[in-house]
Amino acid sequence: MIGLLDNRTPHSYQFLHLLGERLVQEYGIAGFMEATKWKANVPFDQEVYDSFANKCDAIVEGIYG
């Protein structure tokens, strides 16, 4: 399971969702779970990180720069 964290930067959700689909289709990843922040300049709640850390083998957080 891969965790995908959308940080609300431009095109982050689209990129991460396509990445998740590609990982499942081409590399046989069991699945992916997603979360989206409510605002770009505010961190995720610790509960989100804890939940993903307990369920996922790897986590990708969208960045912009």
C-alpha positions as CSV (number, residue, x, y, z in Angstrom):
1,M,0.0,0.0,0.0
2,I,1.3,3.4,-1.0
3,G,0.1,6.6,0.7
4,L,-0.3,9.8,-1.4
5,L,-0.6,13.1,0.4
6,D,-1.9,16.0,-1.6
7,N,-0.6,19.3,-0.2
8,R,-2.9,21.5,-2.4
9,T,-0.2,22.9,-4.6
10,P,-1.0,23.3,-8.3
11,H,-1.7,19.9,-10.0
12,S,-0.6,17.9,-6.9
13,Y,-3.8,15.9,-6.8
14,Q,-3.8,15.0,-10.5
15,F,-0.1,14.0,-10.4
16,L,-0.4,11.9,-7.3
17,H,-3.6,10.1,-8.4
18,L,-2.1,9.2,-11.8
19,L,1.1,8.1,-10.0
20,G,-1.0,5.8,-7.8
21,E,-2.9,4.3,-10.7
22,R,0.3,3.7,-12.6
23,L,1.9,2.0,-9.6
24,V,-1.0,-0.3,-9.3
25,Q,-1.3,-1.1,-13.1
26,E,2.3,-1.4,-14.0
27,Y,4.1,-2.5,-10.8
28,G,1.4,-4.5,-9.0
29,I,1.2,-2.3,-5.9
30,A,-1.7,-3.6,-3.8
31,G,-3.3,-0.2,-3.7
32,F,-3.0,3.4,-2.6
33,M,-4.7,5.7,-0.2
34,E,-5.0,9.5,-0.5
35,A,-5.5,12.5,1.7
36,T,-5.7,16.1,0.9
37,K,-4.9,19.1,3.1
38,W,-7.5,21.7,3.5
39,K,-5.0,24.5,2.8
40,A,-1.5,24.4,1.2
41,N,0.3,26.4,3.9
42,V,-1.0,24.3,6.8
43,P,0.5,21.0,7.8
44,F,-1.4,17.7,7.9
45,D,-2.7,16.7,11.3
46,Q,-0.4,14.3,13.0
47,E,-3.3,11.7,12.9
48,V,-3.1,11.7,9.1
49,Y,0.7,10.9,9.2
50,D,0.1,8.3,11.9
51,S,-2.6,6.6,10.0
52,F,-0.6,6.5,6.8
53,A,2.5,5.3,8.6
54,N,0.5,2.4,10.1
55,K,-1.1,1.3,6.8
56,C,1.4,2.2,4.1
57,D,4.8,0.7,2.9
58,A,5.8,4.1,1.5
59,I,4.3,7.7,1.5
60,V,4.7,10.3,-1.3
61,E,3.8,13.9,-0.4
62,G,3.2,16.2,-3.3
63,I,5.5,19.2,-3.4
64,Y,5.8,22.2,-5.6
65,G,8.9,24.1,-6.4
